[in-house]
């Protein structure tokens, strides 16, 4: 399915074309000639590329829309899939913009809302809030930022709380640029966004080095600094756009909990207390699969951080280096017993107590 090639002295992967029999795509409107417009959707969803793949394979293209309109009703600029490529249209008048959310024009970009009406919520879970606040300390004015799904989504609330969005350029792989980014089940969309482009074109920007700092989740990390998010516990999760983003950003900030399954934490009297450790170690001797290559990062000179609620690590020349711990945390008691390897330990700072309030 994938062929390793060398072009101009550089190794590349060629993903071979395959036949697409059916493309199921979605838009907001269709006209009676089959033209599709996603103008009130949250993101583009690459419907043109999917339709083109199926059509060029001799397959079927089926579009679901909220409403069918008369021919000529759609503005030509809003049509994303021409009717010549569409074989059938299904009208679903109860179609929603999101799971349990009706159509919001400030999310589709057709209207702008006063954002003061929407509370900027910080993550409710303690470790997620700590990681989001610590990760936000890596942000610098004027930077082009990317955010991955999961733990990094909590940083949106910190940015909104600080009122610093106007000094940054925010983007996510779904094609959204700027605005009040949404988290959790609404991740990928934003209110009052500046632009919504196809995800494929977004990745051309990312692959070209357009990201200054990316904030990504981490499933497990090993002694060398490799990260695995694609094959966990024997289950194939899939990397999504993680590989292109992680290996092409100038700086990578991995965000995740220190361990998993059963962890209980509390912030008491100015210190972080580990009430119960997690059953699963996330810092392992060797990851099950390499989704992020630490050796490649070293060759390209990437700056890489690994931020958890109780410790911060940096990618060093020979492996992970412990650089910060939370107030109240002891390395011998709360860090090393729950790692499958010992990191480099030099000068270790204490994380700011303000992150834990």
LINFEN-V140367 format. One record per residue. N is the residue number from 1. RES is the residue in one small letter. SS is DSSP state (helix for helix, strand for strand, loop for the rest). PHI is phi in degrees with one decimal (NA if undefined). NEAR is the number of other ideal C-beta (glycine too) atoms within 8 Angstrom. Layout:
n: <N;N>
res: <RES;RES>
ss: <SS;SS>
phi: <PHI;PHI>
near: <NEAR;NEAR>
//
This chain:
n: <1;2;3;4;5;6;7;8;9;10;11;12;13;14;15;16;17;18;19;20;21;22;23;24;25;26;27;28;29;30;31;32;33;34;35;36;37;38;39;40;41;42;43;44;45;46;47;48;49;50;51;52;53;54;55;56;57;58;59;60;61;62;63;64;65;66;67;68;69;70;71;72;73;74;75;76;77;78;79;80;81;82;83;84;85;86;87;88;89;90;91;92;93;94;95;96;97;98;99;100;101;102;103;104;105;106;107;108;109;110;111;112;113;114;115;116;117;118;119;120;121;122;123;124;125;126;127;128;129;130;131;132;133;134;135;136;137;138;139;140;141;142;143;144;145;146;147;148;149;150;151;152;153;154;155;156;157;158;159;160;161;162;163;164;165;166;167;168;169;170;171;172;173;174;175;176;177;178;179;180;181;182;183;184;185;186;187;188;189;190;191;192;193;194;195;196;197;198;199;200;201;202;203;204;205;206;207;208;209;210;211;212;213;214;215;216;217;218;219;220;221;222;223;224;225;226;227;228;229;230;231;232;233;234;235;236;237;238;239;240;241;242;243;244;245;246;247;248;249;250;251;252;253;254;255;256;257;258;259;260;261;262;263;264;265;266;267;268;269;270;271;272;273;274;275;276;277;278;279;280;281;282;283;284;285;286;287;288;289;290;291;292;293;294;295;296;297;298;299;300;301;302;303;304;305;306;307;308;309;310;311;312;313;314;315;316;317;318;319;320;321;322;323;324;325;326;327;328;329;330;331;332;333;334;335;336;337;338;339;340;341;342;343;344;345;346;347;348;349;350;351;352;353;354;355;356;357>
res: <x;x;x;x;x;x;x;x;x;x;x;x;x;x;x;x;x;x;x;x;x;x;x;x;x;x;x;x;x;x;x;x;x;x;x;x;x;x;x;x;x;x;x;x;x;x;x;x;x;x;x;x;x;x;x;x;x;x;x;x;x;x;x;x;x;x;x;x;x;x;x;x;x;x;x;x;x;x;x;x;x;x;x;x;x;x;x;x;x;x;x;x;x;x;x;x;x;x;x;x;x;x;x;x;x;x;x;x;x;x;x;x;x;x;x;x;x;x;x;x;x;x;x;x;x;x;x;x;x;x;x;x;x;x;x;x;x;x;x;x;x;x;x;x;x;x;x;x;x;x;x;x;x;x;x;x;x;x;x;x;x;x;x;x;x;x;x;x;x;x;x;x;x;x;x;x;x;x;x;x;x;x;x;x;x;x;x;x;x;x;x;x;x;x;x;x;x;x;x;x;x;x;x;x;x;x;x;x;x;x;x;x;x;x;x;x;x;x;x;x;x;x;x;x;x;x;x;x;x;x;x;x;x;x;x;x;x;x;x;x;x;x;x;x;x;x;x;x;x;x;x;x;x;x;x;x;x;x;x;x;x;x;x;x;x;x;x;x;x;x;x;x;x;x;x;x;x;x;x;x;x;x;x;x;x;x;x;x;x;x;x;x;x;x;x;x;x;x;x;x;x;x;x;x;x;x;x;x;x;x;x;x;x;x;x;x;x;x;x;x;x;x;x;x;x;x;x;x;x;x;x;x;x;x;x;x;x;x;x;x;x;x;x;x;x;x;x;x;x;x;x;x;x;x;x;x;x>
ss: <loop;strand;strand;strand;strand;strand;strand;loop;loop;strand;strand;strand;strand;strand;strand;loop;loop;loop;loop;loop;loop;strand;strand;strand;strand;strand;loop;loop;strand;strand;strand;loop;loop;loop;loop;strand;strand;loop;loop;loop;loop;loop;loop;loop;loop;loop;helix;helix;helix;helix;helix;helix;helix;helix;helix;helix;loop;loop;loop;strand;strand;strand;strand;strand;strand;loop;strand;strand;strand;loop;loop;loop;loop;loop;loop;helix;helix;helix;strand;strand;strand;loop;helix;helix;helix;loop;loop;strand;strand;strand;strand;loop;loop;loop;loop;loop;loop;strand;loop;loop;strand;loop;loop;loop;helix;helix;helix;helix;loop;loop;loop;loop;loop;loop;helix;helix;helix;loop;loop;loop;loop;loop;loop;loop;loop;helix;helix;helix;helix;helix;helix;helix;helix;helix;helix;helix;loop;loop;loop;loop;loop;loop;loop;strand;strand;strand;strand;loop;loop;loop;helix;helix;helix;helix;helix;helix;helix;helix;helix;helix;helix;helix;loop;loop;helix;helix;helix;loop;strand;strand;strand;loop;loop;loop;loop;strand;strand;loop;loop;strand;strand;loop;loop;helix;helix;helix;loop;loop;loop;strand;strand;loop;loop;loop;strand;strand;loop;loop;helix;helix;helix;helix;helix;helix;helix;helix;helix;loop;loop;loop;loop;loop;strand;strand;strand;strand;strand;loop;loop;strand;strand;strand;loop;loop;loop;loop;strand;strand;loop;loop;strand;strand;loop;loop;strand;strand;loop;loop;loop;loop;loop;helix;helix;helix;helix;helix;helix;helix;loop;loop;strand;strand;strand;strand;strand;loop;loop;loop;strand;strand;loop;loop;loop;strand;strand;strand;strand;strand;loop;loop;strand;strand;strand;strand;strand;strand;loop;loop;loop;strand;strand;loop;strand;strand;loop;loop;loop;loop;loop;loop;loop;strand;loop;helix;helix;helix;helix;helix;helix;helix;loop;loop;strand;strand;strand;strand;strand;loop;loop;loop;strand;strand;strand;strand;strand;loop;loop;loop;loop;strand;strand;strand;strand;strand;strand;loop;loop;loop;loop;loop;helix;helix;helix;helix;helix;helix;helix;helix;loop;loop;loop;loop;loop;strand;strand;strand;strand;strand;strand;strand;loop;loop;helix;helix;helix;helix;loop>
phi: <NA;-127.7;-119.3;-85.0;-124.9;-120.4;-124.5;52.4;77.5;-119.8;-74.6;-135.6;-104.8;-101.6;-87.3;-70.2;-62.1;-136.4;-73.3;-112.0;-81.9;-142.1;-113.9;-101.6;-125.0;-136.7;-142.2;-88.9;-128.1;-130.3;-102.0;-70.9;-96.8;92.2;-67.3;-114.3;-125.7;-94.1;-62.3;-111.8;-85.3;-73.5;-140.8;-73.5;66.0;55.4;-66.5;-67.3;-63.8;-66.7;-63.6;-64.5;-62.0;-69.9;-62.2;-72.2;-91.0;80.1;-92.9;-99.5;-120.3;-117.8;-108.2;-104.5;-136.6;-80.0;-154.6;-101.4;-113.4;-68.5;-57.7;89.8;-76.9;-89.0;-68.5;-54.2;-69.8;-88.6;-76.4;-100.5;-125.9;-64.6;-59.7;-62.2;-95.9;-106.3;-95.4;-154.1;-127.3;-111.4;-95.3;-124.6;-67.6;-98.3;-57.3;-110.5;-73.1;-139.7;-64.5;75.3;-129.4;-70.2;-71.7;-115.9;-64.2;-74.9;-86.2;-78.1;93.7;-83.1;-143.0;-115.2;-106.7;-69.5;-69.3;-62.3;-76.1;-111.3;-67.6;-80.8;-95.8;-81.5;-56.1;-77.6;-76.2;-55.4;-65.2;-68.6;-68.8;-61.5;-62.3;-62.0;-67.0;-68.2;-63.4;-63.9;-67.2;-83.8;-75.8;-126.3;-57.2;87.0;-77.5;-91.3;-114.1;-126.3;-129.6;-93.3;-73.2;98.7;-54.0;-63.5;-61.3;-69.0;-69.3;-57.9;-65.8;-66.7;-61.9;-65.6;-62.9;-80.3;67.0;-102.8;-60.3;-67.0;-99.2;-130.2;-121.7;-100.6;-154.7;-129.9;-66.3;-68.2;110.5;-85.8;-124.0;64.5;89.3;-84.6;-63.9;-102.4;-116.2;54.5;-67.2;-98.4;-57.2;109.2;-115.0;-153.3;-88.4;56.1;-68.0;-80.8;-156.0;-131.6;-120.3;-60.1;-59.4;-60.1;-71.2;-60.9;-72.5;-61.7;-67.2;-65.0;-64.3;-82.9;88.2;-75.4;-97.2;-78.5;-136.6;-115.1;-115.0;-127.8;-76.0;-140.1;-80.1;-145.8;-132.1;-112.8;-61.3;-81.4;105.8;-66.1;-124.0;-121.0;-126.4;-107.5;-148.8;-118.5;59.6;81.6;-106.1;-78.0;-94.6;91.4;-87.3;58.2;-93.0;-56.3;-63.4;-61.3;-68.8;-64.3;-87.4;-112.0;-70.8;-70.5;-137.2;-120.3;-118.8;-83.9;-125.2;-172.9;-73.2;-67.8;-140.0;-143.4;64.9;100.6;-64.3;-129.1;-125.6;-150.9;-104.4;-128.2;51.8;78.5;-144.6;-86.5;-111.9;-88.3;-75.3;-153.8;-76.9;-75.5;-76.2;-108.7;-79.8;-99.6;-102.1;-110.1;-66.0;-146.3;-69.1;-66.9;-140.8;-96.6;-96.3;-121.1;-95.2;-68.4;-65.4;-66.2;-61.6;-64.6;-63.1;-91.4;76.7;-68.3;-91.6;-133.1;-120.0;-127.7;-107.0;-124.7;-73.6;-118.6;-158.1;-123.3;-118.4;-126.2;-74.8;-101.4;-67.2;-120.5;161.4;-77.7;-119.5;-78.1;-120.9;-146.7;-134.7;-74.7;-57.4;90.3;-85.5;-111.1;-59.5;-69.0;-94.3;-111.8;-112.6;-60.9;-64.5;-111.1;-122.6;-88.2;-152.5;-102.6;-76.0;-66.0;-128.4;-118.1;-79.2;-112.1;-88.6;-101.2;-64.2;-64.0;-58.5;-61.2;-68.2;-102.6;-64.5>
near: <4;7;6;8;8;7;6;3;4;6;6;8;8;8;6;7;3;5;5;10;7;9;13;6;14;11;15;12;15;16;14;8;6;12;12;17;13;12;9;11;12;10;11;14;10;9;15;10;9;11;15;9;10;14;11;6;9;4;11;9;15;13;17;12;16;10;9;9;9;6;6;5;7;11;6;5;4;8;11;10;15;8;10;5;9;16;5;8;12;8;10;8;6;4;8;9;11;9;5;4;8;5;9;9;9;10;12;14;6;6;5;4;10;4;8;4;5;8;3;9;7;10;10;6;6;9;12;12;12;13;16;17;11;11;13;11;7;9;10;7;6;6;10;9;14;14;13;14;8;8;11;15;13;14;13;13;13;12;14;10;8;7;6;9;10;5;6;12;9;13;13;12;14;11;14;15;12;11;11;12;13;12;11;6;5;10;10;11;14;12;13;9;13;5;8;11;9;10;14;8;9;13;11;8;8;15;8;7;7;6;14;9;16;14;12;15;12;12;12;12;15;13;10;9;14;13;15;16;13;12;9;11;3;5;6;5;9;5;9;6;10;13;9;10;15;13;11;10;15;8;12;14;14;14;15;14;13;13;12;9;7;8;13;7;12;8;9;6;3;6;10;14;9;11;6;7;9;14;7;7;9;14;13;11;6;7;11;7;7;8;13;16;8;12;7;8;14;10;6;7;5;11;8;13;13;14;11;11;11;12;11;13;12;10;14;9;3;4;10;16;12;15;10;10;14;14;10;8;13;7;11;6;6;10;14;7;8;11;10;7;11;5;12;9;8;7;4;10;7;8;12;6;8;6;9;10;5>
//
